C-alpha cells in the first residue's frame, strides 16, 4: 500500500511530529517510516498504524 508523500509530510508538519516521535506513537520502525516518507510502499497494517496517528487523509486512493 502506498501513502501519499505530500499528505504524509503535511500531516507530520501539522501535528508537529518528527519521524522518531511518530515511530514511538505508531509502533512502526524509523527505517520503515523513512522509506514510506520517500515513496516506498508498505504493508496495509503499517499504513493503518501511521494513519491512526496522522489521520486517514495520508492514504492514497485505491483504484
Secondary structure in CASP SS format (residue, H / E / C, confidence):
PFRMAT SS
TARGET T0000
AUTHOR 0000-0000-0000
METHOD secondary structure of the structure
MODEL  1
X C 1.00
X C 1.00
X E 1.00
X C 1.00
X H 1.00
X H 1.00
X H 1.00
X H 1.00
X H 1.00
X H 1.00
X H 1.00
X H 1.00
X H 1.00
X H 1.00
X H 1.00
X C 1.00
X C 1.00
X C 1.00
X H 1.00
X H 1.00
X H 1.00
X H 1.00
X H 1.00
X H 1.00
X H 1.00
X H 1.00
X C 1.00
X C 1.00
X C 1.00
X H 1.00
X H 1.00
X H 1.00
X H 1.00
X H 1.00
X H 1.00
X H 1.00
X H 1.00
X C 1.00
X C 1.00
X C 1.00
X C 1.00
X C 1.00
X C 1.00
X H 1.00
X H 1.00
X H 1.00
X H 1.00
X H 1.00
X H 1.00
X H 1.00
X H 1.00
X H 1.00
X H 1.00
X H 1.00
X C 1.00
X H 1.00
X H 1.00
X H 1.00
X E 1.00
X C 1.00
X C 1.00
X C 1.00
X C 1.00
END
